């Protein structure tokens, strides 16, 4: 799976979890809090995305995630890409 595919998957799942989330709200370098995403919404997005990618994420791996860039890196590493 390529980086762009993971990003598209995350954006899709953000929009499903947060219907009012708009493309212009999405910024790879901003924290999720800065984009208006709550911690509960983020947990839902991460869980759905990890399931769709067939990867398991540990709390340790997620502890360093601050931005979408970070999350994409963790997901790709878990996928072995």
N, C-alpha and C positions, 0 to 999 in steps of 0.2 A: 504494500500500500504506500502511495506517495504522500508527501507532505500536503499537497494541495487537496488530495482526497480527504485527508483527516480534517483539514480546515473546513471544507464544505460540509462534512458530517457534523462537526461541532456547531457550525452556524445553523444548519437544519435543526439540530436538537435544541439549540438555544431558542429558536423561533417556536418550536413545539412547546417547550416548557414555559416560555414567556411570549405570549402572542403579540404583545405590544413592542417586542424587541425589533428594531429596524436595522437594516443594513448599515445605515450611517452611524449607528451606535457601536458597531463592531470595530475594534482597534486591537490588533495583535499585540501591541506593546503596553496597553493599559491593563490595569488590574481589573478583575471582574467587578469588584466593588465600584470602581470608577465608571464602569459601563452600566451600573445599576442592577447588577445580578446579585441576588442574596446568596448566602451560603447554602441554604436549602435548595434553591434553584440550581446552583452549581453542582451539588451532590447528585441531583436528578439527571442533569446533563451528562456528567461524567459517567454515571452508572449506565445510562442508556448507550452512550457512545462506546464505552468499553465492551458492553455486551454485543453491540453490532460489529465491533472489530474482533470479537472473540479473544479478548485479553483480560487478564486479571491484574488489578492494580493494588499494591499494598499501601497502607497508610503512610509508610515511610517514603515511598516514591512520590506520593502526593503532597507530602509536607513542604516541599520546596516550590510547589506550583504557585506562582503569583499572577502570571499573565497567560494569554492563550498560547504565545510562543512556548512558554514553559510546559504547558499541558500537552501540546503537540509533540514536543520532544519526549516527554514521558510515555505517551501513547505509542509513538514509533519505536521507542526502545523496548517497550513491553511486547510489541508485535515482532520485534527482531528485524526491523527494517533499517 
